[in-house]
Amino acid sequence: MNEKPAFLKTHIWSMVLIVLVLAMGVEILLLVQENRKLRSALTARRGPFKILNPEERVPSLLGIDQNGEEVKLEYPSTQQTVLLWFSAACPSCEHNVEYWKEIYQRRGSPELRFFGVTTAGGEKTEELAEKFDFEFPVLIVSDYSLLDQYKVEVIPQTMLIDKNGVVRKVWPGPLSENYKMEIEEMITSSSGS
């Protein structure tokens, strides 16, 4: 009689082991399949990133500024708008900020308004505002669909928008010397018109 229970114990443990091995085999197959999907997504050719094109209209933009005040950018407006999209974790943004501050000091006028735009939380944006000493409002937008509507796939990004909410020009990425000259020309020509 003692032989039967020992045999049953061995048989039960064998069955448990077989079930575990089968479960692990299924899990491995699922992981291999997921790995293939990820590899294919990473190696897939991606076209150029999307940005707004000149003559496209932008939607209103609602955000909280660095002082906690709600700000809504609506069009038509009495001013053209420069939107400066940036992120707290973006080294290129830091390089652009100095230029944006300089342009704001030299070119800020009743015809031109400047806004920094970020999706960072309030505390991060306050730290950035202190670090960079922004003189223009920085909006914190919590509606991430605005990134899609404004086609912000690259950070930093600078946009010049006319009084009717129509894009005049978008400068994606770090501001090169050519971008800076183009910005100066466009801002100068728009403030003279």
Secondary structure, DSSP 8 states (H G I E B T S, - for coil): --HHHHHHHHHHHHHHHHHHHHHHHHHHHHHHHHHHHHHHHHHS---------TT-B---EEEEETTS-EEEE-SS-SSEEEEEE--TT-HHHHHHHHHHHHHHHHH-BTTEEEEEEE-S-HHHHHHHHHHHT-SS-EEE---THHHHHTT--SSSEEEEE-TTSBEEEEEESS--HHHHHHHHHHHHHHHH-
